[in-house]
Amino acid sequence: MPPLRVAFCPHPPVIAPELAGGAAAELDELRRAATDAVRSLADCPAERIVVIGTDDPATDLDSAERVWRPPLSASFRPWGAAVDVPLGTSPNPAAAVVDAVPAPDATSTGASRRLPLSLTVAAWLLARADVDPARTAVEMVAVPAGTPPEQCRRRGRLLAGSAAAGPRSADRPWAALVMGDGSACRGLASPGYQDDRAEPFDDEVAAALAAADPRRLARLDPALAGALRVAGRAAWQVAAGAATAGTEAAGAPNTGAVAGDMADWTGRLTYYAAPYGVAYFVASWDRN
């Protein structure tokens, strides 16, 4: 079963004001939009929130995705600030550790490694939005950044099946929080320098998010996304698979084609800008 609601948020470390320093106010609009989108997940009837993020760039493509469940603690210390984020734990120094230990039954590699940036920011947003894992279960999944589109969509379909599964029903309501940045090539001072292909790529992502169109996300070119240093492509395409769970046509690995009726979605794009040469999006999808 596709999720009831999907929130899309970016994951720059400077979303935490402590890392932005004197420029913190520049991202106030982004923080508000992202917090509202995440809070809306807890406000819907979902019993579980599945966070989908991209793993660290150094993660081996052959590695299976890593999964965590609270209680855990994330930390922004590797990015330069002593900001620790407990999720499902009491906020005390003993709980605020850098590494998060995956659930024992999770598919995982490198259990002693810290949460990747995408999930660290997700944990920060969940805590900021007052999401209580004791009331709404949380599961966090990190997908290798280079995962091909069809594998991403397949993983999304599997997530939709497992997240909706329960002891009495295969239709347990769930929601998704999808973490990802757009291109990093928007201007001469951007991390990836200026690339004229970046803005059209980001505009296409923004249009797909605004229209709640998983097929457009599924068609994003992984080679172009890699050249533009897009950090969200894999997570977005996992979300596309989840959003079309039960409807994707067999034999169409590269098109995102669907068979029969798709789930009907309503989308809202509440933030799209590239303040530091990196495109950030905030959007919400509701299944009608």
C-alpha positions as semicolon CSV with decimal commas, in nm:
position;residue;x (nm);y (nm);z (nm)
1;M;0,000;0,000;0,000
2;P;0,140;0,345;-0,088
3;P;0,192;0,586;0,201
4;L;-0,087;0,818;0,316
5;R;0,141;1,120;0,306
6;V;0,494;1,194;0,187
7;A;0,712;1,485;0,297
8;F;1,019;1,583;0,094
9;C;1,292;1,781;0,271
10;P;1,657;1,873;0,203
11;H;1,946;1,784;0,430
12;P;2,205;2,065;0,443
13;P;2,389;2,055;0,776
14;V;2,343;2,433;0,803
15;I;1,971;2,375;0,858
16;A;2,080;2,348;1,222
17;P;2,127;2,712;1,326
18;E;2,438;2,626;1,526
19;L;2,616;2,532;1,203
20;A;2,498;2,837;1,010
21;G;2,646;3,088;1,255
22;G;2,572;3,447;1,165
23;A;2,389;3,340;0,848
24;A;2,133;3,128;1,037
25;A;1,846;3,366;0,964
26;E;1,894;3,317;0,591
27;L;1,745;2,968;0,620
28;D;1,458;3,049;0,857
29;E;1,203;3,007;0,578
30;L;1,348;2,667;0,489
31;R;1,344;2,555;0,853
32;R;0,980;2,657;0,894
33;A;0,870;2,486;0,573
34;A;1,057;2,164;0,654
35;T;0,935;2,153;1,014
36;D;0,575;2,204;0,903
37;A;0,606;1,928;0,642
38;V;0,747;1,682;0,895
39;R;0,492;1,777;1,160
40;S;0,216;1,702;0,910
41;L;0,332;1,339;0,898
42;A;0,264;1,294;1,268
43;D;-0,072;1,468;1,229
44;C;-0,201;1,220;0,971
45;P;-0,339;0,877;1,073
46;A;-0,011;0,698;0,992
47;E;0,109;0,439;1,242
48;R;0,467;0,450;1,111
49;I;0,698;0,705;0,951
50;V;0,963;0,562;0,719
51;V;1,253;0,799;0,657
52;I;1,427;0,747;0,322
53;G;1,769;0,903;0,278
54;T;2,085;0,867;0,074
55;D;2,380;0,699;0,238
56;D;2,726;0,851;0,266
57;P;2,894;0,891;-0,075
58;A;3,167;0,644;0,023
59;T;2,914;0,364;0,074
60;D;2,978;0,070;-0,160
61;L;2,706;0,042;-0,424
62;D;2,697;-0,333;-0,364
63;S;2,615;-0,278;0,003
64;A;2,255;-0,329;0,106
65;E;2,073;-0,031;0,249
66;R;2,118;0,031;0,620
67;V;1,823;0,058;0,856
68;W;1,788;0,213;1,202
69;R;1,503;0,234;1,449
70;P;1,483;0,443;1,767
71;P;1,606;0,472;2,030
72;L;1,908;0,631;1,867
73;S;2,110;0,948;1,877
74;A;2,242;1,147;1,584
75;S;2,509;1,415;1,596
76;F;2,624;1,712;1,391
77;R;2,971;1,691;1,547
78;P;3,126;1,552;1,223
79;W;3,002;1,867;1,048
80;G;3,145;2,108;1,300
81;A;2,895;2,166;1,581
82;A;2,833;1,994;1,914
83;V;2,465;1,939;1,838
84;D;2,336;1,599;1,946
85;V;1,990;1,479;1,853
86;P;1,837;1,198;2,059
87;L;1,536;1,033;1,897
88;G;1,330;0,812;2,121
89;T;1,579;0,862;2,406
90;S;1,604;1,105;2,693
91;P;1,812;1,413;2,599
92;N;2,108;1,355;2,830
93;P;2,482;1,349;2,756
94;A;2,506;0,973;2,804
95;A;2,247;0,916;2,531
96;A;2,393;1,168;2,286
97;V;2,643;0,950;2,103
98;V;2,772;0,985;1,749
99;D;2,697;0,634;1,627
100;A;2,351;0,487;1,592
101;V;2,314;0,111;1,620
102;P;2,076;-0,045;1,365
103;A;1,796;-0,271;1,479
104;P;1,915;-0,634;1,516
105;D;1,691;-0,760;1,236
106;A;1,783;-0,482;0,995
107;T;1,968;-0,526;0,670
108;S;2,281;-0,332;0,745
109;T;2,650;-0,283;0,686
110;G;2,890;-0,090;0,903
111;A;2,673;-0,099;1,214
112;S;2,928;0,104;1,410
113;R;2,929;0,391;1,160
114;R;2,741;0,711;1,232
115;L;2,413;0,803;1,072
116;P;2,464;0,955;0,726
117;L;2,398;1,326;0,688
118;S;2,055;1,275;0,530
119;L;1,927;1,079;0,830
120;T;2,101;1,304;1,081
121;V;1,907;1,601;0,945
122;A;1,591;1,388;0,938
123;A;1,637;1,307;1,306
124;W;1,684;1,678;1,378
125;L;1,363;1,762;1,190
126;L;1,165;1,485;1,361
127;A;1,278;1,611;1,701
128;R;1,208;1,974;1,605
129;A;0,858;1,875;1,490
130;D;0,794;1,695;1,822
131;V;0,746;1,356;1,659
132;D;0,731;1,097;1,938
133;P;0,851;0,751;1,827
134;A;0,657;0,602;2,119
135;R;0,335;0,719;1,954
136;T;0,430;0,698;1,584
137;A;0,690;0,434;1,501
138;V;0,994;0,556;1,307
139;E;1,220;0,359;1,073
140;M;1,518;0,513;0,893
141;V;1,657;0,371;0,569
142;A;1,980;0,480;0,394
143;V;2,011;0,385;0,027
144;P;2,351;0,390;-0,152
145;A;2,371;0,707;-0,361
146;G;2,452;0,529;-0,686
147;T;2,165;0,280;-0,677
148;P;2,017;0,248;-1,029
149;P;1,664;0,382;-1,081
150;E;1,493;0,046;-1,122
151;Q;1,653;-0,086;-0,803
152;C;1,538;0,229;-0,624
153;R;1,180;0,182;-0,740
154;R;1,191;-0,185;-0,648
155;R;1,312;-0,093;-0,301
156;G;1,026;0,156;-0,275
157;R;0,772;-0,110;-0,361
158;L;0,924;-0,341;-0,099
159;L;0,913;-0,062;0,159
160;A;0,547;-0,002;0,082
161;G;0,472;-0,367;0,143
162;S;0,670;-0,399;0,464
163;A;0,562;-0,066;0,613
164;A;0,196;-0,150;0,556
165;A;0,228;-0,503;0,693
166;G;0,103;-0,585;1,039
167;P;0,002;-0,884;1,248
168;R;-0,360;-0,850;1,145
169;S;-0,360;-0,654;0,823
170;A;-0,155;-0,585;0,510
171;D;-0,289;-0,229;0,497
172;R;-0,142;-0,054;0,799
173;P;-0,132;0,323;0,731
174;W;0,215;0,474;0,702
175;A;0,389;0,792;0,591
176;A;0,728;0,870;0,439
177;L;0,988;1,140;0,497
178;V;1,218;1,164;0,194
179;M;1,547;1,348;0,234
180;G;1,735;1,489;-0,064
181;D;1,910;1,795;-0,209
182;G;1,901;1,903;-0,570
183;S;2,195;2,006;-0,784
184;A;2,505;2,165;-0,630
185;C;2,602;2,355;-0,944
186;R;2,394;2,673;-0,925
187;G;2,650;2,950;-0,962
188;L;3,023;3,013;-0,968
189;A;3,047;2,988;-0,589
190;S;2,849;2,664;-0,565
191;P;3,019;2,344;-0,446
192;G;3,016;2,204;-0,800
193;Y;3,078;2,530;-0,987
194;Q;2,835;2,665;-1,247
195;D;2,666;2,414;-1,477
196;D;2,395;2,541;-1,712
197;R;2,217;2,205;-1,689
198;A;2,157;2,245;-1,316
199;E;1,866;2,487;-1,312
200;P;1,657;2,298;-1,573
201;F;1,719;1,975;-1,380
202;D;1,608;2,135;-1,054
203;D;1,306;2,292;-1,222
204;E;1,201;1,947;-1,338
205;V;1,232;1,810;-0,984
206;A;1,032;2,104;-0,848
207;A;0,760;2,051;-1,108
208;A;0,741;1,678;-1,025
209;L;0,713;1,752;-0,653
210;A;0,451;2,023;-0,704
211;A;0,244;1,796;-0,927
212;A;0,291;1,491;-0,701
213;D;0,404;1,297;-1,007
214;P;0,615;0,992;-0,913
215;R;0,663;0,901;-1,279
216;R;0,860;1,221;-1,341
217;L;1,083;1,146;-1,044
218;A;1,132;0,792;-1,172
219;R;1,259;0,928;-1,506
220;L;1,539;1,142;-1,359
221;D;1,867;1,059;-1,531
222;P;2,116;0,916;-1,278
223;A;2,418;1,009;-1,492
224;L;2,311;1,372;-1,517
225;A;2,219;1,377;-1,148
226;G;2,567;1,250;-1,064
227;A;2,735;1,512;-1,283
228;L;2,533;1,785;-1,109
229;R;2,614;1,646;-0,763
230;V;2,246;1,585;-0,685
231;A;2,218;1,425;-0,341
232;G;1,851;1,328;-0,355
233;R;1,804;1,130;-0,677
234;A;1,816;0,781;-0,524
235;A;1,587;0,868;-0,231
236;W;1,338;1,039;-0,463
237;Q;1,324;0,735;-0,688
238;V;1,270;0,504;-0,389
239;A;0,978;0,730;-0,300
240;A;0,851;0,704;-0,658
241;G;0,845;0,325;-0,623
242;A;0,658;0,346;-0,293
243;A;0,405;0,592;-0,434
244;T;0,325;0,360;-0,726
245;A;0,331;0,037;-0,526
246;G;0,102;-0,219;-0,682
247;T;0,071;-0,027;-1,010
248;E;0,413;-0,037;-1,180
249;A;0,413;-0,229;-1,503
250;A;0,654;-0,515;-1,545
251;G;0,904;-0,484;-1,825
252;A;0,944;-0,107;-1,805
253;P;1,262;-0,070;-1,601
254;N;1,367;0,271;-1,727
255;T;1,041;0,460;-1,778
256;G;0,851;0,439;-1,453
257;A;0,550;0,326;-1,658
258;V;0,249;0,208;-1,466
259;A;-0,028;-0,038;-1,529
260;G;-0,388;0,035;-1,442
261;D;-0,489;0,313;-1,208
262;M;-0,225;0,501;-1,013
263;A;-0,283;0,625;-0,663
264;D;-0,429;0,975;-0,683
265;W;-0,202;1,231;-0,519
266;T;-0,224;1,599;-0,433
267;G;0,108;1,784;-0,411
268;R;0,224;2,110;-0,255
269;L;0,568;2,261;-0,313
270;T;0,630;2,495;-0,020
271;Y;0,996;2,580;-0,072
272;Y;1,233;2,585;-0,370
273;A;1,551;2,790;-0,370
274;A;1,927;2,757;-0,411
275;P;2,062;2,995;-0,146
276;Y;2,419;2,859;-0,148
277;G;2,433;2,723;-0,500
278;V;2,256;2,403;-0,390
279;A;1,888;2,345;-0,469
280;Y;1,662;2,274;-0,172
281;F;1,301;2,159;-0,197
282;V;1,022;2,110;0,056
283;A;0,703;1,944;-0,060
284;S;0,416;1,733;0,068
285;W;0,208;1,472;-0,111
286;D;-0,128;1,349;0,015
287;R;-0,290;1,031;-0,116
288;N;-0,652;1,107;-0,202
